[in-house]
Every structure is written in C-alpha cells, then in structure tokens.
Amino acid sequence: MEILPSFRSTEKSRIGFEVKLNRRAKIAVWRAVMDQRLSNKNLIRYWVRTKRGYGIGVTAYSRDDAEFLIQQLPSNIDKEILEIIEDIDIQTLDQGHVIPNMRPPNWRGVWFPNIAGP
C-alpha cells in the first residue's frame, strides 16, 4: 500500500505546462502537505544566547523541551546557556549569518546552527 498521494506521471501546473513528477518530487510534495497539516500551534521558538558563537535557535513545546534538544547537539557546539529568549522574532536575528544559514524554524528541533540533529 502506497502512502504517497496518488499523482499521475504528469500533472498540469498552475500555468498550464505539463510537469513530469518522479518519485522524489512526489515525496517532496507529500512532505510539504504533511508538514502543513502537522504544524503545531503549541510550538515555541527560542533563541539561546551562548558564551561562544552566534547562539542556538530551537523550536520546542516548552523551555524544558528546548533545553533537552540543545543537550542532544554534538559536543563541538557550545551549550553553555547565558540566556533563553522565548517567542523570538526571527527578523531580529543576524541577517548576514543566522538567517541565510538556518533550517525552517516552524518544526520542532534545532534550526540554528544548521546541522543534522534532533
């Protein structure tokens, strides 16, 4: 049983062009749809000021959850917390380094630094 949406091998785009969807494209579309459906309004964005570096951006259900996610980061990331800012406005972060190098902040997990992790 396939859990992906049932797309035909070609789909008409909004502007009328035929678009061929391979399996990878189908998965990407499915993930985007599911991410939108599964987005949780209870998630909170946190910015954690650390002793060294730019800081850590994390989205979590609570402050404790955010601290748990931070502790799961690799050992080379500075995890010494100076301050935790709740409901951070992303636009206030460093536009030259943080914004272009972060993951999407609307899902649970660490979004800056942009590393593979929780």
C-alpha positions as CSV (number, residue, x, y, z in Angstrom):
1,M,0.0,0.0,0.0
2,E,1.5,3.3,-1.1
3,I,1.1,6.2,1.4
4,L,2.1,8.9,-1.1
5,P,-0.7,10.9,-2.7
6,S,-1.9,9.5,-6.0
7,F,-0.3,11.7,-8.6
8,R,-0.3,10.8,-12.3
9,S,3.0,10.6,-14.0
10,T,2.4,14.1,-15.4
11,E,0.5,16.9,-13.8
12,K,-0.7,20.2,-15.2
13,S,1.0,23.1,-13.4
14,R,-1.0,26.2,-12.5
15,I,0.2,27.9,-15.6
16,G,-0.8,25.1,-17.9
17,F,2.6,23.3,-18.5
18,E,2.8,19.6,-18.2
19,V,5.1,18.7,-15.4
20,K,6.6,15.2,-15.0
21,L,6.7,14.1,-11.4
22,N,9.2,11.5,-10.5
23,R,9.1,9.6,-7.1
24,R,11.4,12.1,-5.4
25,A,9.1,15.0,-6.5
26,K,6.1,13.1,-5.2
27,I,7.7,12.6,-1.8
28,A,8.7,16.3,-1.6
29,V,5.1,17.3,-2.4
30,W,3.8,14.8,0.1
31,R,6.2,16.1,2.8
32,A,5.2,19.7,2.2
33,V,1.5,18.8,2.5
34,M,2.0,16.7,5.7
35,D,4.2,19.4,7.2
36,Q,1.5,21.9,6.8
37,R,-1.1,19.5,8.2
38,L,1.1,18.5,11.2
39,S,2.2,22.0,12.1
40,N,1.5,22.6,15.8
41,K,0.4,25.9,17.2
42,N,1.8,24.8,20.6
43,L,5.4,25.1,19.4
44,I,7.5,28.0,20.7
45,R,10.6,29.5,19.0
46,Y,13.5,30.0,21.4
47,W,16.8,31.8,20.8
48,V,19.5,30.7,23.2
49,R,22.5,33.0,23.8
50,T,25.6,31.1,24.5
51,K,29.1,32.0,25.7
52,R,30.7,31.5,22.3
53,G,29.3,31.7,18.8
54,Y,26.1,33.2,17.5
55,G,23.8,31.2,19.7
56,I,21.3,28.4,19.1
57,G,17.8,28.6,17.6
58,V,15.4,25.9,18.6
59,T,11.6,25.3,18.3
60,A,10.1,23.2,21.1
61,Y,6.9,22.6,23.2
62,S,8.4,24.1,26.3
63,R,11.6,25.5,27.8
64,D,12.5,22.1,29.2
65,D,11.9,20.5,25.8
66,A,14.2,23.2,24.2
67,E,16.9,22.5,26.7
68,F,16.6,18.8,26.1
69,L,17.0,19.3,22.3
70,I,20.0,21.5,22.9
71,Q,21.7,18.9,25.0
72,Q,21.4,16.4,22.1
73,L,23.6,18.6,19.9
74,P,27.2,17.4,19.1
75,S,29.9,18.1,21.7
76,N,31.6,20.7,19.5
77,I,28.6,23.1,19.8
78,D,28.8,25.5,22.8
79,K,25.9,24.6,25.0
80,E,26.7,26.9,27.9
81,I,23.4,28.9,28.2
82,L,23.6,32.6,29.1
83,E,20.0,33.5,28.3
84,I,16.9,31.9,26.7
85,I,14.6,34.2,24.8
86,E,11.1,32.9,24.3
87,D,9.0,33.7,21.2
88,I,11.9,35.2,19.3
89,D,11.1,37.2,16.3
90,I,13.3,35.7,13.5
91,Q,13.7,39.1,11.8
92,T,15.7,40.3,14.8
93,L,18.4,37.7,14.3
94,D,21.7,38.3,12.4
95,Q,20.7,38.9,8.8
96,G,24.2,38.3,7.5
97,H,24.8,34.9,9.0
98,V,22.0,33.4,11.1
99,I,19.1,33.9,8.6
100,P,20.8,32.6,5.5
101,N,22.2,29.5,7.4
102,M,19.2,28.3,9.4
103,R,16.7,25.5,8.9
104,P,13.0,26.2,8.8
105,P,12.0,27.2,12.3
106,N,8.4,26.1,12.2
107,W,9.1,22.4,13.2
108,R,10.3,21.0,16.5
109,G,14.0,20.9,16.6
110,V,17.2,22.9,16.4
111,W,17.2,25.2,13.4
112,F,20.4,27.1,14.1
113,P,23.2,26.1,13.7
114,N,22.1,24.2,10.6
115,I,23.4,20.7,11.4
116,A,21.9,17.3,11.2
117,G,20.4,16.6,14.6
118,P,17.2,16.5,16.6
